[in-house]
């Protein structure tokens, strides 16, 4: 009881000094919390990119690169060329975006049987391209096509109606109309994204034309993420029947993506390895592996948080603990008379050291409380001031996006093929978790013990005779 009474008395008497000493670790702890929160925000942003592309509930996606396109000038290449004729003609084509190939639809069932997989579903990510092939009379100087020949595209997603909780459609929320029913599997019905519906003046009951087929709009949906939603969702069977790809008149029995939900988060790594062994030619992507395939400001933020943030936090902690140790040693020096007198009264060195260590631990808890407050303030600033980040991902993250090559009077020009990448806007958050707070408290107490050990070492060397000389 005397130990606790003396401890309380000394802390109250030296409250200002205790607060000053605790400020050093508090600043370091606050910075650590802010950096860890920002890093956690970047990690969540990467998960949002995965969900924006492949839907909430999807942990792993499986895609495959396309075969090499036919060489220019060959009969196969001629099939994909449009030659102006005597009259103009309209084309409405549904096919895969650049960079994606096809998988056998049975791959989804094979993946679903793997250990650690809760469910798997196949899907089709498609582009619907509409253009008018001009007549010879409509060509301008040097054969330049008119502005009306510029193609327009929209994105179409084939949804497995037996697994609507997996894939891009899983993130959609119906705003008006209704969602798909199991009986819609063979029907020409569609759910349209709200942004696309507003731009094209589409409502429930309207019709959209996909590959020259009229689909009745049964619902208008909204996606929580920006940039990853398809324009139109249709039943998978209808998308397979209408789409074509490099010599395949339709995609019956084929998909271009398999969406996988793991049984729990700890199984994702194992599931990735199992799928890679089952489908060695495929690209298997999770939120962790997607980070390596992302470019844009999100990628820069991830590198900054990982490299600069970590070392900044370590340097700040080291400096803060050093300052706290020096202040503690200085405080012990000013208390030479007190400790010397206690020794002269019979206090052993270990009792004085224990007293100092207890004061240091309490000071550490004060520093932890202040540091947590500073950390929450820093995390709030990150949330308020951080701009939206952009993430650009190839349609098939395992391959380089294909490029279009054009030649004019200024030379050869290359640009990424339209539809071969997704650009998604992600807002950076800075979540402060209970684990982060517990780590902050542990670091603050550890800092207090380090500072107290230096003070205790200084006090242990003090001899009663020194105190008697100073108190005389």
Secondary structure, DSSP 8 states (H G I E B T S, - for coil): -HHHHHHHHHHHHTHHHHHHHHHHHHHHHHHHHHHHHHHHHHHHHHHHHHHHHH-TT--EEEEE-------TTSHHHHTT----BSS-EEEEEEEE-TT---EETHHHHHHHTSTTEEEEEEEEEEEEEEEEE-BGGG--GGG---GGGS-EEEEEEEE-TT-TTSSGGGGEEEEEE----GGGTTS-EEEEEHHHHHHHT--TT-EEEETTEEEEEEEEEEESSBS---SEEEEHHHHHHH-BBTTBS--TTEESEEEEEESSGGGHHHHHHHHHHHSTTEEEEEHHHHGGG-BSHHHHHHHIIIIIHHHHHHHHHHHHHHHHHHHHHHHHHHTHHHHHHHHHTT--HHHHHHHHHHHHHHHHHHHHHHHHHHHHHHHHHHHHH---EEEEEESSTTS---EEEEEETTEEEEEE-TTSEEEEEE-------HHHHHHHHHHHHHHHHHHHHHHHHHHHT--HHHHHHHH-
